[in-house]
Amino acid sequence: MIRVFHSLSTKSTSEENRIQLREAFRDHSCNWYLKYANESNLFLRLFCWMGLLVDSDNTLKRRITVHVFHAMLLLGVADCFVITFLRINDAQMGKVLAIYYSTYLISILTWYSMRYRRKQLTDLLRLLHKLHPQTERKEIDIILYSISCMPLIFAILNVLTKETKSRAQTLWYQYPIDSTNLQVIVVFIKISLYNVLYCMFPTAMILLHCVLCQRVRRLIMCLREEIEKCPPKQFNMVKQSSILRKKNKIDEVLTLLQRVLYLSSFLISALYFTTCCTGVGWLIVGNQNVDDSALMVQFSLYFVNTFACLLLYMWFLGCLPIEIDNFKEEFSRKREHRLLCLGKADEVDFQKVLCERPSFVVSGCDIMHFRRSSILALAGTVFTYTMLLITY
């Protein structure tokens, strides 16, 4: 009787353990996304899987996903370092390969910086949703699907090149591979892994930063439109005070945004600046002796992606100072119009308080300041440095 009872107790305990394990993997907060958006979308899920939100650590399943992604990034960096080290033949080649390896190193540093700021990013997304709830546009998910396919596209192009055998030997730590199937497998897996590091992950980060800036821009635009629609007679001290209270909420959003982008924006800019220089240099002198169409397509896609990402990054991050200046100008114009209509000069001068504050500009480590006016200067800098490197 005691044995039967002990057996039943053991079965009950094991069943409870299985239930606890199953519940650990199950997402209890099925509606966790409601803190960030009106409905679930790939945008939130992807960055949660990458470990960039506080919710990434809430369940065992998500923690395992984050650790797998982290291990994949570390494996890619370590493998790339070994292959780069084995390819060094002289000092000049060492400099070139050091620049090549730096792209992957900066990518994982960007992940660490965003992972470190996951609390601020979570607070920022929640505050944005609280101030202006919205449903994420389907175009964002389509872009993310396209970004996620980039490693596969570049891996296929590498397999189709004429140098598959030599590339497989390089990726297999200089050991020759005779089997054609094994060559294809090695090239496909290694190139896919490298392209998760660069350019899939940095491109996804650029999309995240651009979406954040666009949502903040929309908040400022809505507040400016509220001033535009308000008649001058109703733009009294109560209305002005209400506008400034809403502006203070936006200032809180801008403060969180700056904390999130402070280091990561600098790393991303440095990464794409170096790759832009490399791409321009290859277009000028590197493609003259290349007759491999797959290789040409691959480098062209790299260059287009790099240049477009850097341009869009500067464009979207540089929109915030413009919108804030437009808001201040509209506030001043409406107040002057009210003064001309009613002639009340004894009211509190909220305009002075507003204009005394400096315009917000996204800063990357206080080294780079993102304004749209600096796009042409950046393009000229890329071309100048490229020509100096080529002639040197």
Residue pairs with C-beta under 8 A, 6 or more apart in sequence:
24 59
24 60
24 61
25 59
25 60
25 61
26 59
26 61
27 59
27 61
27 62
28 59
29 55
29 58
32 55
32 58
33 39
33 40
33 41
33 44
33 45
35 55
35 125
35 126
35 129
36 44
36 125
36 126
36 129
37 43
37 44
37 129
37 133
37 134
37 135
37 136
38 133
38 134
38 135
39 135
39 136
41 136
41 140
41 141
42 140
42 141
42 144
42 145
43 136
43 140
43 141
43 144
43 208
43 211
44 53
44 136
46 144
46 148
46 204
47 53
47 204
47 208
48 55
48 56
48 62
49 56
49 62
49 65
49 66
49 69
50 56
50 66
50 69
50 111
50 201
50 204
51 57
51 66
51 69
51 70
51 115
51 118
52 114
52 115
52 118
52 121
52 208
53 118
53 121
53 122
53 125
54 118
54 119
54 122
55 62
55 122
56 62
56 63
56 65
56 66
56 118
57 63
57 66
70 111
72 193
72 196
73 107
73 108
73 111
73 196
73 197
73 201
74 108
75 193
76 104
76 108
76 193
76 194
76 196
76 197
77 104
77 105
77 108
77 197
79 190
79 193
80 101
80 104
80 194
80 197
81 101
82 173
83 170
83 171
83 173
84 97
84 98
84 100
84 101
86 173
86 174
87 93
87 97
87 170
88 94
88 97
99 274
99 278
102 274
103 198
103 271
103 274
103 275
104 194
104 197
104 198
106 267
106 270
106 271
107 197
107 198
107 201
107 202
107 271
108 197
109 267
110 201
110 202
110 205
110 264
110 267
110 268
110 271
111 201
113 263
113 264
113 267
114 121
114 205
114 260
114 264
117 259
117 260
117 263
117 264
120 256
120 259
120 260
121 260
123 256
124 212
124 253
124 256
124 257
124 260
125 212
127 249
127 252
127 253
127 256
128 212
128 215
128 216
128 219
128 253
131 219
131 249
131 250
131 253
132 215
132 218
132 219
132 222
134 215
140 207
140 211
143 207
144 204
144 207
147 200
147 203
147 204
147 207
148 200
150 195
150 199
150 200
150 203
150 305
151 191
151 192
151 193
151 195
151 196
151 200
152 192
153 301
154 191
154 192
154 195
154 298
154 301
154 302
155 187
155 188
155 189
155 191
155 192
155 195
156 188
157 294
157 295
157 297
157 298
157 301
158 164
158 167
158 187
158 188
158 191
158 294
158 298
159 184
159 187
159 188
160 294
161 167
161 292
161 294
161 295
161 298
162 292
162 294
162 295
163 292
163 295
164 183
164 184
164 187
165 177
165 183
167 187
168 177
168 182
168 183
168 184
168 186
168 187
169 175
169 176
169 177
171 186
171 187
171 190
171 191
172 186
177 183
177 186
198 271
198 275
199 302
199 305
199 306
199 309
202 268
202 271
202 272
202 309
203 305
203 309
205 264
205 268
206 268
206 309
206 312
206 313
209 261
209 264
209 265
209 268
209 313
209 316
209 317
210 312
210 313
210 316
210 317
212 257
212 260
212 261
213 257
213 316
213 317
213 319
213 320
213 362
214 316
214 319
216 250
216 253
216 254
216 257
216 320
217 319
217 320
217 323
219 250
219 253
220 250
220 320
220 323
220 324
220 326
220 327
221 323
223 243
223 246
223 247
223 250
223 327
224 323
224 326
224 327
224 330
226 243
227 235
227 243
227 327
227 330
227 331
227 334
228 330
228 334
230 239
230 334
232 334
232 337
232 338
232 341
232 342
233 338
233 341
233 342
235 334
235 335
235 337
235 338
236 338
236 347
237 347
237 348
237 350
240 331
240 335
240 348
240 350
241 350
243 331
244 350
244 353
244 354
247 327
247 354
251 360
254 320
254 360
257 362
258 360
258 362
258 363
261 317
261 362
261 364
262 363
262 364
262 365
263 364
263 365
265 317
265 362
265 363
265 364
265 368
265 370
266 364
266 365
266 367
266 368
267 364
268 313
269 310
269 313
269 364
269 368
272 306
272 309
272 310
272 313
273 310
273 378
273 381
273 382
275 302
275 306
276 306
276 307
276 310
276 382
277 382
277 385
277 386
277 389
279 299
279 302
279 303
279 306
279 307
280 303
280 382
280 383
280 386
281 386
281 389
281 390
282 299
282 303
283 303
284 386
284 390
285 390
286 299
287 296
287 299
290 296
310 378
311 375
313 370
314 370
314 372
314 374
314 375
314 378
315 372
315 375
317 362
317 370
318 362
318 370
318 371
318 372
318 373
318 374
318 375
319 372
320 360
320 361
320 362
321 359
321 360
321 361
321 371
322 372
324 359
324 360
325 359
328 354
328 355
328 359
331 350
331 351
331 354
332 351
332 354
332 355
335 350
335 351
338 344
339 345
361 369
361 370
361 371
362 369
362 370
363 369
363 370
364 370
